[in-house]
Amino acid sequence: MSFSVALCGTSDYLRTRLADLLREEGFTVDILDPGEAGPLFERSLPDYDVIIVDIQQAPHLTDDAAFTSLLAARGFLFFDANPPAAGKVPPFLIHAGSSPEEIMARIHNVLYLHSGKRASIRVRLDLPLVFEWEGKSTQSKIQDLSENGIFITTLAPPPDGTKISARFMLPSAPQELVVTGRAVYRILFDLDQSIISHPSASDKKIVARPGFGITFDRISDTDRQSIRDFMRTQQGH
């Protein structure tokens, strides 16, 4: 499945290196004129899965609350040609010093956050699975499932952007499903304070199971159809 990305800004890095990276990763990329940034903030966006806007086009959106609200509502990321000073980089900001792994982690995070809205289907589950990363194999459970990804409950989620392979059985599928993807949307549990940190801001706390999402990079047509069939049966309940 090919996701679409719109890039809006005048930076050479945004329009060339970032665009090339996304195309290499299999995304469809449109480069928009800077003057379109205003209307992008104001209209619904059915045509793009992710929109990356040069921060110079939106100087009024510099505080964390505005960034987080816009990201959650519209699937935006922002680009800054100048790497920020030392410190934590917000998960909704890409800059010229970001590594390809960091860039893709942020984009996949947006895709996971919005996969339920865009696919219109997400099913909550409690199914066992096995996932593997960097030679480690872990048994856990799927908390929710969509055609584009899953959320796995675990006390030790891998870093965003980590390549993951997973296998699990659906009750209606004739055989085990095998998928690969990237880790996104990590929710951490602090054992010392017994609190859960929201992935968009460490100072926000939520009531949820710790774990992480996987947005699928590779899944067979047969396995994708098995997920669709399963979700249709669940919707009827």
NUGUDREN-710031 format. One record per residue: residue in one letter; x negated, y, z of N, C-alpha, C, O in turn. Coordinates in pm, whole numbers, padded with zeros to 5 digits, always signed. Layout:
REM residues N
AXYZXYZXYZXYZ
...
//
This chain:
REM residues 237
M-00085-00119+00000+00000+00000+00000-00088+00123+00000-00178+00135+00084
S-00065+00217-00092-00147+00338-00102-00078+00453-00030+00038+00484-00058
F-00150+00516+00063-00097+00632+00133-00141+00759+00060-00246+00761-00004
S-00061+00863+00071-00091+00988+00003-00133+01095+00103-00076+01106+00211
V-00235+01174+00064-00288+01280+00147-00292+01409+00067-00332+01409-00050
A-00250+01519+00129-00262+01651+00068-00371+01728+00141-00372+01733+00264
L-00462+01790+00066-00569+01873+00122-00541+02017+00082-00519+02046-00035
C-00542+02107+00180-00508+02246+00153-00615+02337+00215-00625+02346+00337
G-00694+02404+00131-00799+02493+00180-00899+02524+00071-00893+02467-00039
T-00991+02616+00100-01089+02660+00000-01227+02600+00021-01314+02615-00064
S-01250+02533+00134-01382+02480+00165-01427+02378+00060-01350+02290+00021
D-01551+02390+00015-01607+02293-00081-01607+02153-00021-01579+02055-00090
Y-01639+02144+00109-01641+02013+00176-01503+01950+00171-01489+01832+00139
L-01400+02028+00203-01263+01977+00203-01222+01928+00065-01161+01822+00052
R-01255+02004-00038-01206+01978-00173-01292+01876-00250-01248+01824-00352
T-01412+01848-00201-01499+01753-00272-01535+01633-00185-01488+01523-00211
R-01618+01653-00082-01666+01539-00004-01553+01467+00069-01547+01345+00070
L-01464+01545+00132-01353+01482+00203-01257+01413+00105-01210+01303+00130
A-01230+01480-00006-01142+01420-00107-01203+01291-00162-01132+01193-00181
D-01334+01292-00189-01399+01173-00242-01395+01058-00141-01371+00943-00179
L-01417+01089-00012-01414+00986+00091-01276+00920+00096-01266+00798+00104
L-01172+01001+00092-01036+00947+00101-01003+00862-00021-00938+00758-00010
R-01047+00906-00138-01021+00826-00259-01095+00693-00252-01042+00591-00294
E-01218+00695-00201-01294+00571-00185-01224+00474-00091-01236+00352-00105
E-01149+00529+00006-01077+00445+00103-00941+00401+00050-00866+00333+00120
G-00908+00439-00074-00785+00393-00136-00666+00486-00124-00554+00448-00159
F-00688+00608-00075-00578+00704-00062-00556+00777-00195-00649+00798-00273
T-00432+00816-00218-00399+00909-00326-00415+01050-00270-00356+01083-00167
V-00493+01135-00338-00527+01268-00284-00480+01376-00380-00508+01371-00500
D-00408+01475-00326-00372+01597-00399-00441+01715-00331-00441+01726-00209
I-00500+01802-00411-00563+01923-00358-00472+02041-00389-00444+02070-00505
L-00425+02108-00285-00328+02216-00298-00395+02352-00285-00501+02364-00224
D-00332+02453-00342-00381+02589-00328-00358+02639-00185-00257+02604-00123
P-00451+02719-00132-00436+02768+00005-00304+02840+00030-00252+02835+00141
G-00251+02906-00070-00126+02978-00053-00008+02889-00020+00097+02938+00022
E-00024+02757-00039+00086+02665-00010+00092+02625+00136+00185+02555+00177
A-00006+02666+00216-00009+02625+00357+00114+02673+00431+00173+02597+00509
G+00154+02800+00408+00270+02852+00478+00394+02769+00455+00455+02723+00551
P+00433+02747+00329+00551+02664+00304+00538+02522+00358+00638+02461+00396
L+00414+02468+00362+00396+02332+00414+00440+02322+00559+00496+02221+00601
F+00414+02429+00637+00451+02426+00777+00602+02436+00797+00653+02401+00904
E+00672+02483+00695+00813+02518+00713+00910+02417+00651+01029+02420+00682
R+00862+02327+00567+00955+02239+00499+00931+02093+00538+00828+02058+00594
S+01028+02010+00507+01011+01867+00530+00912+01814+00428+00896+01870+00320
L+00845+01703+00464+00732+01657+00384+00746+01510+00347+00669+01427+00395
P+00842+01476+00263+00859+01335+00228+00753+01283+00132+00741+01162+00115
D+00677+01374+00070+00587+01332-00037+00448+01292+00012+00374+01226-00062
Y+00412+01330+00135+00276+01303+00183+00280+01233+00318+00361+01266+00405
D+00191+01135+00332+00179+01067+00461+00096+01148+00559+00122+01146+00679
V-00004+01219+00508-00090+01303+00592-00119+01432+00516-00141+01429+00395
I-00120+01544+00587-00159+01672+00528-00272+01730+00611-00259+01745+00733
I-00383+01763+00544-00499+01820+00612-00515+01964+00565-00535+01990+00446
V-00505+02058+00658-00505+02200+00627-00627+02267+00689-00660+02241+00805
D-00694+02352+00611-00807+02429+00664-00757+02516+00778-00656+02585+00765
I-00829+02513+00891-00786+02588+01008-00776+02737+00979-00702+02809+01048
Q-00849+02785+00879-00841+02927+00844-00703+02964+00788-00666+03081+00788
Q-00629+02864+00741-00496+02889+00690-00392+02896+00801-00277+02935+00777
A-00432+02860+00923-00336+02858+01035-00405+02903+01163-00410+02828+01260
P-00459+03027+01165-00534+03072+01283-00448+03085+01408-00500+03089+01519
H-00315+03090+01390-00227+03105+01506-00205+02972+01577-00149+02969+01687
L-00250+02862+01518-00230+02731+01579-00360+02682+01641-00413+02578+01602
T-00412+02756+01736-00542+02723+01793-00532+02662+01931-00633+02610+01980
D-00418+02665+01997-00409+02606+02130-00363+02461+02120-00299+02421+02022
D-00396+02384+02222-00368+02241+02220-00220+02211+02206-00182+02118+02135
A-00136+02290+02271+00008+02263+02267+00062+02275+02125+00141+02192+02081
A+00020+02380+02054+00068+02399+01917+00017+02289+01825+00093+02236+01744
F-00112+02255+01838-00168+02147+01757-00093+02017+01778-00051+01951+01683
T-00076+01981+01905-00014+01852+01937+00130+01847+01890+00174+01745+01837
S+00202+01957+01908+00341+01962+01864+00352+01945+01713+00437+01871+01665
L+00266+02012+01639+00272+02005+01493+00232+01867+01444+00293+01813+01353
L+00129+01810+01505+00086+01676+01466+00199+01575+01486+00227+01494+01399
A+00263+01582+01603+00368+01486+01633+00489+01503+01542+00555+01406+01507
A+00516+01628+01503+00637+01655+01425+00617+01634+01276+00710+01591+01207
R+00498+01664+01223+00482+01670+01078+00371+01582+01021+00367+01564+00900
G+00282+01528+01103+00175+01448+01046+00061+01531+00990-00003+01491+00894
F+00035+01647+01051-00075+01733+01007-00204+01699+01078-00204+01654+01192
L-00315+01720+01007-00447+01731+01067-00506+01863+01021-00460+01921+00922
F-00607+01912+01092-00669+02038+01055-00818+02018+01030-00881+01931+01090
F-00872+02100+00942-01013+02091+00904-01082+02222+00938-01029+02330+00914
D-01202+02209+00995-01283+02327+01027-01420+02307+00962-01489+02209+00991
A-01460+02400+00876-01589+02388+00808-01705+02403+00905-01817+02361+00874
N-01680+02462+01021-01785+02482+01122-01769+02382+01234-01668+02385+01305
P-01866+02293+01254-01856+02198+01365-01839+02273+01496-01908+02372+01519
P-01748+02228+01583-01726+02298+01710-01845+02286+01803-01932+02200+01785
A-01849+02373+01903-01954+02366+02004-01942+02234+02079-01841+02165+02070
A-02046+02201+02154-02047+02075+02227-01922+02062+02312-01877+02159+02373
G-01866+01944+02316-01744+01919+02391-01654+01823+02316-01686+01781+02204
K-01543+01790+02376-01451+01694+02316-01379+01756+02198-01324+01866+02209
V-01378+01685+02084-01308+01732+01965-01165+01679+01970-01144+01559+01987
P-01064+01767+01956-00925+01720+01960-00900+01614+01853-00962+01619+01747
P-00811+01518+01879-00786+01410+01784-00717+01455+01657-00703+01378+01562
F-00673+01582+01653-00605+01633+01534-00694+01727+01454-00645+01798+01367
L-00826+01727+01483-00919+01817+01413-01030+01737+01347-01096+01655+01411
I-01052+01762+01218-01165+01710+01142-01257+01827+01113-01211+01937+01082
H-01388+01806+01124-01481+01915+01093-01593+01862+01004-01605+01742+00982
A-01673+01955+00953-01776+01918+00856-01881+01825+00914-01953+01758+00839
G-01892+01819+01046-01988+01730+01108-01931+01595+01147-02003+01511+01202
S-01803+01573+01121-01739+01445+01156-01796+01331+01070-01819+01348+00951
S-01817+01217+01133-01861+01101+01056-01744+01043+00979-01628+01068+01015
P-01771+00966+00872-01660+00901+00800-01572+00816+00891-01451+00811+00873
E-01634+00750+00990-01557+00667+01083-01463+00752+01167-01348+00714+01189
E-01511+00869+01213-01426+00959+01292-01311+01012+01208-01197+01020+01254
I-01341+01049+01084-01236+01101+00996-01128+00997+00973-01009+01028+00984
M-01168+00874+00941-01070+00771+00913-00991+00734+01038-00873+00700+01028
A-01055+00740+01156-00983+00709+01280-00871+00810+01302-00761+00772+01342
R-00899+00937+01276-00797+01040+01296-00683+01025+01195-00566+01042+01229
I-00718+00992+01072-00615+00975+00969-00529+00853+00999-00406+00858+00986
H-00592+00743+01037-00515+00623+01068-00430+00644+01193-00323+00583+01206
N-00476+00728+01285-00396+00760+01402-00265+00827+01362-00159+00794+01414
V-00274+00921+01267-00154+00988+01217-00063+00888+01147+00058+00890+01166
L-00121+00800+01067-00041+00701+00995+00034+00610+01092+00149+00575+01069
Y-00033+00572+01202+00035+00487+01298+00146+00563+01369+00256+00511+01388
L+00117+00687+01408+00217+00767+01479+00343+00784+01395+00454+00788+01449
H+00325+00795+01264+00438+00826+01177+00489+00706+01098+00583+00719+01019
S+00430+00589+01118+00473+00474+01040+00619+00439+01068+00692+00398+00978
G+00661+00455+01194+00800+00425+01227+00895+00520+01157+01000+00477+01108
K+00859+00650+01152+00946+00748+01088+00951+00725+00937+01058+00733+00876
R+00836+00695+00878+00833+00688+00733+00888+00554+00683+00952+00549+00578
A+00864+00449+00756+00920+00320+00715+01062+00301+00765+01134+00214+00716
S+01102+00382+00863+01237+00380+00920+01265+00253+00999+01377+00233+01045
I+01165+00168+01015+01186+00043+01089+01068+00020+01182+00953+00022+01139
R+01097-00001+01309+00997-00049+01403+01069-00135+01505+01170-00094+01561
V+01017-00254+01530+01083-00351+01618+00997-00374+01740+00877-00402+01729
R+01058-00364+01858+00987-00393+01983+00988-00544+02006+01090-00611+01987
L+00871-00597+02047+00853-00742+02059+00775-00777+02184+00734-00690+02261
D+00758-00904+02203+00670-00956+02307+00614-01088+02256+00643-01195+02310
L+00532-01078+02149+00481-01196+02080+00331-01213+02105+00258-01114+02101
P+00285-01334+02130+00141-01356+02146+00066-01339+02015+00120-01365+01908
L-00059-01297+02024-00147-01289+01907-00290-01301+01953-00320-01293+02073
V-00379-01319+01858-00523-01318+01882-00582-01212+01791-00558-01213+01670
F-00660-01119+01848-00728-01020+01765-00879-01027+01788-00925-01063+01897
E-00954-00994+01685-01099-01005+01688-01163-00876+01639-01114-00813+01546
W-01274-00836+01704-01351-00720+01661-01493-00735+01714-01516-00771+01829
E-01588-00706+01626-01731-00713+01660-01767-00846+01726-01843-00849+01823
G-01712-00954+01672-01745-01087+01722-01672-01128+01848-01694-01239+01898
K-01585-01042+01902-01510-01074+02023-01370-01119+01985-01308-01061+01895
S-01320-01221+02053-01186-01271+02029-01104-01258+02157-01148-01302+02264
T-00985-01197+02146-00904-01170+02264-00760-01212+02239-00704-01185+02133
Q-00700-01278+02336-00559-01313+02331-00479-01201+02397-00515-01153+02504
S-00370-01161+02334-00288-01055+02389-00147-01069+02336-00106-01177+02294
K-00071-00957+02337+00067-00960+02288+00097-00837+02204+00040-00730+02224
I+00188-00857+02108+00236-00746+02025+00353-00680+02098+00447-00747+02139
Q+00344-00547+02113+00453-00474+02176+00554-00423+02074+00674-00423+02100
D+00505-00379+01958+00599-00342+01852+00536-00368+01716+00414-00378+01703
L+00623-00378+01617+00581-00420+01483+00652-00334+01379+00772-00309+01389
S+00578-00290+01279+00637-00228+01161+00570-00289+01039+00477-00369+01052
E+00616-00252+00922+00557-00305+00799+00413-00258+00784+00334-00323+00716
N+00378-00145+00847+00245-00087+00829+00149-00112+00944+00031-00079+00933
G+00198-00169+01055+00108-00186+01168+00175-00249+01288+00295-00277+01287
I+00095-00269+01392+00143-00326+01518+00081-00252+01635-00023-00187+01620
F+00144-00261+01751+00083-00211+01875+00058-00329+01966+00147-00410+01991
I-00066-00338+02016-00110-00450+02098-00132-00402+02241-00195-00298+02263
T-00081-00475+02337-00105-00440+02477-00234-00504+02525-00256-00624+02505
T-00319-00425+02586-00446-00473+02642-00504-00367+02734-00484-00248+02711
L-00574-00409+02837-00639-00315+02929-00770-00263+02873-00825-00166+02926
A-00821-00325+02766-00951-00285+02711-00940-00265+02560-00994-00345+02484
P-00871-00160+02516-00858-00138+02371-00989-00095+02309-01065-00021+02372
P-01018-00139+02186-01141-00096+02119-01132+00049+02077-01023+00106+02073
P-01246+00111+02046-01245+00252+02004-01166+00273+01875-01157+00183+01791
D-01108+00393+01861-01037+00427+01738-01130+00409+01618-01249+00442+01624
G-01075+00356+01510-01152+00336+01388-01217+00199+01378-01266+00162+01271
T-01218+00123+01488-01278-00011+01486-01203-00102+01391-01080-00103+01390
K-01276-00178+01311-01212-00274+01221-01166-00396+01302-01241-00453+01381
I-01041-00433+01281-00977-00539+01359-00918-00644+01265-00865-00610+01159
S-00929-00770+01304-00851-00874+01238-00762-00938+01343-00801-00951+01459
A-00642-00977+01303-00547-01035+01398-00466-01143+01331-00445-01143+01209
R-00420-01236+01412-00333-01342+01360-00223-01370+01463-00247-01369+01584
F-00103-01393+01412+00011-01417+01499+00120-01489+01421+00118-01494+01298
M+00214-01545+01497+00328-01615+01437+00455-01535+01461+00478-01488+01572
L+00538-01521+01358+00672-01469+01374+00769-01586+01381+00748-01687+01312
P+00873-01576+01461+00965-01691+01476+01022-01739+01344+01050-01858+01327
S+01040-01646+01248+01104-01684+01122+01004-01717+01012+01044-01756+00902
A+00873-01703+01038+00772-01724+00934+00728-01871+00931+00715-01933+01037
P+00705-01926+00813+00665-02067+00804+00521-02092+00846+00485-02206+00877
Q+00438-01987+00846+00298-02006+00882+00244-01881+00950+00308-01776+00952
E+00125-01894+01007+00062-01785+01081+00031-01668+00988-00013-01688+00875
L+00054-01546+01036+00021-01426+00961-00120-01381+00997-00159-01385+01114
V-00195-01337+00897-00332-01288+00918-00342-01149+00858-00311-01130+00741
V-00384-01051+00939-00393-00913+00893-00527-00854+00935-00589-00900+01031
T-00571-00752+00863-00687-00674+00904-00648-00526+00899-00559-00486+00825
G-00717-00447+00980-00687-00305+00983-00784-00231+01072-00893-00280+01102
R-00743-00111+01113-00826-00027+01198-00751+00007+01325-00629+00026+01326
A-00827+00015+01434-00768+00052+01563-00734+00201+01564-00814+00284+01522
V-00613+00233+01613-00567+00372+01622-00485+00388+01749-00442+00291+01811
Y-00465+00515+01788-00369+00550+01893-00394+00470+02021-00308+00395+02066
R-00513+00487+02078-00552+00411+02197-00492+00473+02323-00505+00593+02346
I-00426+00392+02405-00375+00435+02534-00455+00366+02642-00456+00243+02651
L-00524+00444+02724-00616+00391+02824-00553+00388+02962-00471+00474+02996
F-00591+00290+03040-00545+00277+03178-00662+00303+03271-00766+00239+03258
D-00645+00396+03365-00749+00430+03460-00726+00349+03587-00634+00378+03663
L-00809+00249+03610-00789+00160+03724-00810+00232+03857-00750+00195+03958
D-00896+00335+03857-00921+00408+03982-00802+00493+04022-00769+00501+04140
Q-00739+00557+03924-00629+00648+03956-00492+00588+03927-00389+00648+03959
S-00490+00469+03866-00365+00401+03832-00273+00489+03748-00154+00500+03774
I-00331+00552+03646-00255+00635+03555-00290+00598+03412-00393+00536+03386
I-00204+00637+03320-00225+00611+03179-00243+00742+03106-00163+00834+03123
S-00348+00753+03025-00377+00876+02952-00315+00871+02813-00326+00770+02743
H-00249+00980+02776-00192+00991+02642-00305+01013+02542-00398+01088+02572
P-00301+00950+02423-00413+00962+02329-00432+01103+02274-00542+01136+02230
S-00330+01187+02275-00345+01320+02218-00414+01417+02312-00467+01518+02267
A-00414+01388+02443-00477+01479+02539-00499+01405+02670-00406+01346+02725
S-00623+01408+02718-00658+01331+02838-00587+01381+02963-00572+01306+03059
D-00542+01507+02962-00476+01559+03081-00326+01530+03083-00257+01565+03179
K-00275+01465+02978-00135+01426+02974-00122+01281+03017-00203+01197+02978
K-00022+01252+03097+00000+01117+03145+00137+01068+03102+00234+01143+03102
I+00143+00941+03066+00269+00884+03020+00291+00749+03087+00198+00686+03135
V+00416+00708+03087+00450+00576+03139+00461+00482+03020+00559+00486+02946
A+00363+00400+03003+00358+00309+02889+00256+00201+02918+00171+00216+03006
R+00265+00093+02843+00164-00010+02857+00036+00034+02788+00041+00088+02678
P-00079+00012+02850-00204+00044+02781-00226-00050+02664-00180-00165+02666
G-00295-00001+02564-00321-00082+02445-00362+00005+02329-00413+00115+02348
F-00339-00044+02207-00378+00032+02089-00298-00016+01969-00244-00127+01968
G-00291+00070+01868-00225+00033+01744-00325-00018+01642-00443+00015+01647
I-00277-00098+01550-00353-00136+01431-00272-00093+01310-00156-00134+01295
T-00330-00012+01225-00266+00018+01098-00329-00073+00993-00451-00079+00980
F-00246-00145+00918-00295-00250+00829-00373-00192+00712-00328-00099+00645
D-00490-00248+00688-00567-00222+00567-00543-00332+00463-00539-00307+00343
R-00527-00454+00513-00513-00568+00422-00412-00666+00480-00424-00711+00594
I-00312-00699+00399-00212-00797+00437-00158-00856+00307-00134-00783+00211
S-00139-00987+00304-00092-01050+00181+00053-01014+00154+00128-00978+00246
D+00092-01023+00029+00231-00995-00008+00327-01089+00065+00436-01049+00105
T+00284-01213+00082+00369-01312+00151+00390-01274+00297+00502-01280+00348
D+00280-01234+00364+00292-01196+00505+00371-01067+00521+00448-01054+00617
R+00354-00972+00430+00432-00847+00439+00581-00877+00422+00665-00820+00492
Q+00613-00968+00330+00754-01003+00311+00808-01075+00434+00925-01057+00469
S+00725-01155+00500+00768-01221+00624+00803-01118+00731+00900-01135+00806
I+00724-01011+00738+00753-00905+00835+00884-00836+00800+00966-00810+00889
R+00905-00806+00673+01029-00741+00632+01150-00828+00666+01250-00779+00718
D+01139-00957+00636+01251-01047+00662+01279-01054+00812+01395-01054+00855
F+01173-01061+00891+01190-01069+01036+01255-00943+01092+01345-00951+01176
M+01212-00827+01044+01268-00702+01094+01414-00688+01056+01492-00630+01132
R+01452-00739+00940+01592-00733+00901+01679-00817+00996+01790-00777+01031
T+01627-00933+01036+01704-01017+01130+01715-00951+01265+01818-00962+01331
Q+01608-00881+01308+01610-00813+01438+01706-00695+01438+01770-00667+01540
Q+01716-00625+01327+01805-00510+01319+01950-00551+01330+02035-00472+01372
G+01978-00674+01292+02116-00721+01298+02159-00757+01439+02277-00783+01462
H+02064-00759+01536+02097-00800+01673+02147-00679+01751+02180-00692+01869
//
